[in-house]
């Protein structure tokens, strides 16, 4: 999709599909890293936080490949960097004393704008800045909101016993032990569905551009290609459908639009993407709505 075709001044709603083969798409640290599931139904879950992490890890590469100014595509929530330290930078960069307890509305707006101009994840997802020495900045509400991804069918996680040929502790080697047992969790196969929503009204406040949305969609298409690990198995984007409204308010309720994308299994226990049929009814849309299948 060309950057100029994506209008940041109107509402957008979208649904995406991805699958996993013999991997753990989102482990639960409270459950021994077991893949997240809805305990009542067995359907697999992937948190919105996990999806946004993949976007954060990819969108800078996407912006670079599209030839954008990388100074606007820094990441605020990034491994190895303290959030408080980065938030304080907005004070020093805009001439505010780092230990200032109160700011004028103009000072606060200037500092928040510095953050949104620099960090693409703040522009898109927002950020909580009312921590440490920047409490006066409050919270920036982002225009892009993701929901949890849920598998179409029960995910049925499997635990695998594994061994390695060395020990963690020297003491165990001295006692004659030669291997050490462990375990890992995988989902044999699952197809997941997630949806996200873009508010043009909130985007006006954070300064989202058509380039930002182009970089976002570019990231969604390629984010799994840059997140390969043995733990996550094979994860693949299987569909990305976007409904565009003609204004910021919107021309139709969102859920009936997204429900036009339907998924049906073609066998009792799906074990491959070919065991599903995804159908998109993109004709006869409500007035003011256009739809695009960006990946299928």
C-alpha positions in Angstrom: 0.0 0.0 0.0 1.3 3.5 -0.9 1.7 5.8 2.0 -0.5 8.6 0.5 -3.5 6.3 0.3 -3.8 6.0 4.1 -5.7 8.9 5.6 -4.9 9.6 9.2 -7.8 12.0 9.6 -10.5 9.3 9.4 -11.4 6.3 11.5 -10.1 2.8 10.6 -11.0 -0.6 12.0 -9.2 -3.8 11.2 -9.0 -7.5 11.8 -5.9 -9.7 11.4 -5.2 -13.4 11.5 -2.0 -15.2 12.3 -1.1 -18.8 13.1 1.5 -20.8 15.0 2.9 -24.2 14.2 4.7 -26.1 17.0 5.5 -23.0 19.0 4.5 -20.9 22.0 3.1 -17.6 20.7 2.7 -16.0 24.1 3.7 -17.8 27.3 2.2 -17.0 30.7 4.9 -16.3 33.3 2.5 -17.1 36.1 2.0 -20.6 34.6 5.5 -21.8 33.9 5.5 -20.1 30.5 2.6 -22.3 29.4 0.8 -20.9 26.3 -2.0 -18.6 27.4 -5.5 -20.2 27.1 -9.0 -19.4 28.1 -9.4 -22.0 30.8 -13.2 -22.3 30.2 -12.9 -23.1 26.5 -9.3 -24.0 25.8 -9.0 -21.3 23.1 -5.5 -19.8 22.9 -4.9 -16.2 23.8 -2.2 -13.7 22.8 -2.2 -10.4 24.7 -2.4 -7.0 23.1 1.0 -6.3 24.8 2.7 -9.1 22.9 1.3 -7.9 19.6 2.4 -4.3 20.3 5.9 -5.6 21.3 6.3 -7.1 17.8 5.2 -3.9 16.2 7.6 -1.9 18.3 10.5 -4.3 17.4 9.7 -4.0 13.7 8.3 -0.5 12.9 11.7 1.2 12.8 12.8 -1.3 10.1 9.6 -0.7 8.3 10.1 3.0 8.3 13.7 2.6 7.1 12.6 0.4 4.2 10.0 3.0 3.3 12.6 5.8 3.3 11.2 7.8 6.2 13.0 10.1 8.6 14.2 7.7 11.4 14.4 10.5 13.9 10.6 10.2 14.1 10.6 6.4 14.5 12.4 6.0 17.8 10.8 3.6 20.4 10.0 4.7 23.9 9.3 1.3 25.4 12.5 -0.4 24.5 14.6 -3.1 26.3 17.6 -1.6 28.2 16.2 1.9 28.5 14.5 3.3 31.6 11.2 5.0 30.9 11.7 7.7 33.6 15.0 8.6 32.0 13.5 9.0 28.6 10.6 11.0 29.9 12.9 13.4 31.7 14.6 14.0 28.3 11.4 15.8 27.2 12.0 18.4 29.9 15.7 19.1 29.1 15.0 19.1 25.4 12.3 21.8 25.8 14.0 24.0 28.4 12.1 22.8 31.4 14.0 22.2 34.7 14.3 18.4 35.2 13.1 18.7 38.8 10.1 21.0 38.1 7.1 19.9 40.1 4.6 22.0 38.3 4.3 23.0 34.6 2.2 25.5 32.8 -0.3 24.0 30.4 1.9 25.3 27.5 5.0 23.7 29.0 3.3 20.3 29.5 1.9 20.4 25.9 5.4 21.3 24.5 7.0 18.4 26.4 4.3 15.9 25.3 4.7 17.1 21.7 8.4 16.4 21.9 7.6 12.9 23.0 5.1 12.2 20.3 7.3 13.7 17.6 10.2 11.5 18.6 8.6 8.2 19.6 6.3 6.5 17.1 5.0 4.1 19.8 3.9 7.1 21.9 2.1 8.6 18.8 0.3 5.3 18.1 -0.2 3.6 21.5 0.1 6.4 23.9 2.2 6.3 27.2 1.9 6.9 30.9 4.4 9.7 31.8 3.2 10.4 35.3 6.0 8.5 37.0 9.3 9.6 38.5 10.1 13.3 37.9 7.6 13.8 35.1 4.3 13.4 37.0 3.1 16.7 35.5 3.0 15.2 32.0 0.2 12.8 32.9 -0.9 10.3 30.3 -0.9 10.4 26.5 -3.8 8.4 25.2 -2.9 6.7 22.0 -5.3 6.4 18.9 -4.4 2.8 18.2 -6.0 0.2 20.4 -5.5 -3.6 20.1 -7.6 -6.3 21.6 -6.5 -9.8 22.8 -6.0 -12.3 20.0 -8.0 -15.5 20.4 -7.7 -18.8 18.6 -10.5 -19.9 16.3 -10.5 -23.4 17.9 -9.0 -24.7 21.2 -5.2 -24.5 21.2 -4.4 -27.6 23.2 -0.9 -26.8 24.5 1.5 -29.7 24.8 4.4 -30.0 27.3 7.6 -31.6 26.0 10.4 -33.1 28.2 13.8 -32.0 27.1 17.4 -32.8 28.2 20.7 -31.1 27.8 24.2 -32.6 28.1 25.6 -30.2 30.8 24.5 -29.1 34.2 23.7 -25.7 35.6 25.8 -26.2 38.8 29.4 -27.5 39.0 28.3 -29.4 42.1 26.0 -31.6 40.0 28.8 -32.4 37.6 31.1 -33.3 40.5 28.5 -35.7 41.7 28.5 -37.5 38.4 25.4 -36.2 36.7 25.7 -35.9 33.0 22.4 -34.6 31.8 19.7 -32.2 33.1 16.0 -32.4 32.5 13.8 -29.5 31.4 10.5 -28.9 29.6 9.0 -26.6 27.0 5.5 -25.9 25.9 4.1 -25.7 22.4 0.9 -25.3 20.5 0.8 -27.9 17.7 -1.3 -25.6 15.6 -3.7 -22.7 16.1 -5.1 -19.9 14.0 -5.6 -16.6 15.9 -7.9 -13.6 15.3 -7.3 -10.1 16.6 -8.8 -6.7 15.9 -7.6 -3.2 16.3 -9.2 0.3 16.1 -7.8 3.7 15.1 -9.3 6.9 16.4 -8.7 9.9 14.2 -9.8 12.2 17.0 -7.0 11.0 19.3 -4.6 10.9 16.4 -4.9 14.7 16.0 -3.5 15.1 19.5 -0.5 12.9 19.0 0.3 13.9 15.4 -0.1 10.6 13.5 0.6 10.9 9.8 -0.1 8.8 6.7 3.5 7.7 6.9 3.0 6.4 10.4 0.0 4.3 9.3 1.9 3.0 6.2 4.7 2.0 8.5 2.3 0.3 10.9 0.7 -1.8 8.1 4.1 -2.6 6.7 5.1 -3.8 10.2 2.0 -5.9 10.6 2.7 -7.7 7.3 6.4 -8.5 8.2 6.5 -8.5 12.1 6.6 -12.3 12.3 9.5 -12.4 9.8 11.6 -10.4 12.3 10.6 -12.4 15.4 11.8 -15.9 14.7 12.8 -18.0 17.6 12.8 -21.7 18.3 10.4 -21.1 21.2 7.7 -19.4 19.1 7.9 -22.0 16.4 6.6 -20.9 13.0 4.3 -17.8 13.2 2.8 -16.4 10.0 0.4 -13.6 9.2 -2.6 -15.1 7.4 -4.9 -12.1 6.8 -5.2 -8.3 7.3 -8.4 -6.6 6.5 -9.0 -2.9 7.0 -12.3 -1.0 7.0 -11.9 2.8 6.3 -14.5 5.4 7.2 -15.0 8.7 5.4 -14.6 10.8 8.5 -13.3 10.8 12.1 -16.6 10.0 13.7 -17.3 6.9 11.6 -20.0 5.8 9.2 -21.1 2.5 10.8 -20.7 0.4 14.0 -17.5 -1.5 13.9 -18.4 -5.1 14.9 -20.9 -5.7 12.0 -18.1 -4.6 9.7 -15.4 -6.9 11.2 -18.0 -9.8 11.3 -18.0 -9.7 7.5 -14.6 -11.6 7.8 -15.6 -15.2 8.7 -13.5 -18.3 9.4 -14.7 -21.9 9.2 -12.7 -25.0 9.9 -12.8 -27.7 7.1 -11.8 -30.6 9.4 -12.5 -31.5 13.0 -9.0 -31.0 14.4 -7.2 -28.3 12.2 -3.5 -28.8 12.0 -2.6 -26.4 9.1 -3.9 -23.1 7.7 -5.3 -25.1 4.8 -7.7 -26.7 7.2 -9.5 -23.3 7.4 -11.6 -21.2 5.0 -11.4 -17.5 5.5 -14.2 -15.6 3.6 -14.4 -11.9 3.2 -17.7 -10.2 2.3 -16.4 -6.8 1.2 -19.3 -5.9 -1.2 -22.4 -3.8 -0.5 -20.7 -1.9 2.3 -22.5 0.9 4.2 -22.3 4.3 2.7 -18.9 6.0 3.4 -17.1 2.7 4.1 -14.4 1.2 2.0 -12.5 -2.0 2.7 -9.1 -3.4 1.8 -7.6 -6.8 2.1 -4.0 -5.9 2.7 -2.9 -9.5 3.1 -4.7 -12.7 2.4 
